[in-house]
């Protein structure tokens, strides 16, 4: 009888721990955020600087636990022609998954549109965080999506490879007393 109680308590503890971990991954760290102060930006072909584009219906979530958890949705009146002639495109990008409860961002549907050519990806901002770029996908009907993606420097920095001179300086880490 003691063995059954002990085994049962282990199973119950595992179920509770699993539920808590699921909640922490999917809900706890995310929060809704306002539109960036400088708006939704795309990098200009002419000078490499970010330029704000007009947007409506902006929704976004982010989490302090990781620089690549940012997701956003919006609409814009800009056409494909104007976008491709004016802004830097980001090639071979696949959207990252978002929590299911953030229903405006469906990574599979966005990926299918990118594959079909009814959506294009643009560079929103280089090094929004160290080693992380902001990617903006816009569909031919004006729906837009944003996510963060590791760039070459980020991939090197996080896998332990020597970063090299072509990467920006890594920001100083605060000491525990700061």
N, C-alpha and C positions, 0 to 999 in steps of 0.2 A: 504494500500500500504506500509506503514511504517513497518508493521508486516512482510510482505513478504521480504522486504529488510533486516530487522533484522534477520529473520530466514535464509535467503540465506547467509548472511555474517557469521552466526554461522556454517553452513554446509561447506562453503568454507574454513573457518579457521580450522575446524576439519579435512578436507581432507588434507590441507597443513601440519598440525601438524602430522597427521598419516604418510604422505609421508616422512617427516623429521625424525620421529622416526624409521621408517623402514630403511631408509638410514643409520642412526646412528648405528642400531643394526647389519646390514648385511655387510656394507662396511666401514664406517668411521674409526672405531678403529683398524681394522686389517691392518697389513702390512706384506710383505714378509720378511722372515728372512733367513740368511745364516745357513749352517750346524753348529752345536755346535763346538766350538774349540776342544773339546775332542772327537768329533765324536758321532755317535749313540752308546750308551752304553747299555749293559745288565748286570745285577747283577750276579756275579759268584756264583755257588753253593759252591765252595771250601772255599771262604773267605768272601763272602758278599760284595765285592767291585765291583764297576762298571768297565767293560772292554769294550773297543771299538771293534766294529765289522766292517768288510769292507762293505761299501755301495757305490752305484752309483745312479744317477738320483735323488738326494735329492731335495725336495721342501718342504717349510714350511711357515706357517703363524702364527702370534701371535698378541696379543693385550695387551696393558698395563692395560686395564680396568679390567682384571680378570686373575688369575693364571691358570684357566682351559680352556682358549681359544686356547691354542697351539694345532696345528694339523700339521702333517708331513707325507710325503710319500717318499719311497725310494725302491731300490732293493738291494738284498744281495745274494751272492753265497752260503751262509751257508745252510746246509740241516737240516731237522727236527731232525734227529738223533743226529747230533752234537749239535744243540741248546738245546734239552731236556736233554742231558747228561752233559752239561756244565753250563747252566744258570738257574736261579730261575724263575719258571713259576708263573704267576699271574692268579689265578682261578676266574671264574665267572665274567669276565669283559665284559662290553658292550661298544662299541665305542660311543663317543658323536657325535652329529651332527656337521657338518662343514657347512659354507656358501655354497650355491649351486654353486657359481662361482669358488670355490676351488675344481674343478672336479676330481682330483685324489683321494680324500678322500670321498668315498660314505659309510656312516655309515651303511646303510641297507645291502649293499653287503658285507661289512666286517663282520657284525653281522651274516649274513647267512653263511659265510664261517666258522666263529667260531662255530656256531651251528652244521654245517655239519662235523666239525673236519678237514677241509682242511686249517685251520689257527689256530695258537696257540698264547696265550698272555704270555708275559714275563715282569718281573719287569725291567724297564729301569733305574730308579734311585728313591730311597726313599727320600722323603722330598725335592724335587727339589725346592719347595717353602714350607713355613710352612704348614703342613697338606695336602700336594699335592704330589702324586707320579706320575712319568712318566711311562706310560704303552706302551709297544711295541708289536704289533701283526705282525706275519710273516706267510705268506701263504706257502703252500707246493711248490709253484713255485717261491718263493723268493721275492714276493712283500711284502713290510713292511709298517706299519702305526704306527704313534705315536699320543697319546693324553694324557692329564693330567686328573687325577682322584683324588677326595678327599679320603684320607685314614681315618682310625678311628679317629685319632687326629683332622683332619680337619673337619670331620662331627661334632664332639663334640664342637670344638671351634666355628664353625659358627652357630650352633643351640643354643648355650648358655649353654650347659651342662658343668659341671666341667671337665676339661681336664684330670687331674690326673698325677701321676709321670711317667707313661710309655711313655708319649709324650715328645718330645724335648722342650726346652725352646722356647717360642715365641720370635721372634726378636723384639728388641726395636723399637717403632714407632718414627720417627723423629719429633721433635717439630717444630711448624710453623716458628721459627726463623732460623732453620738449612737449 
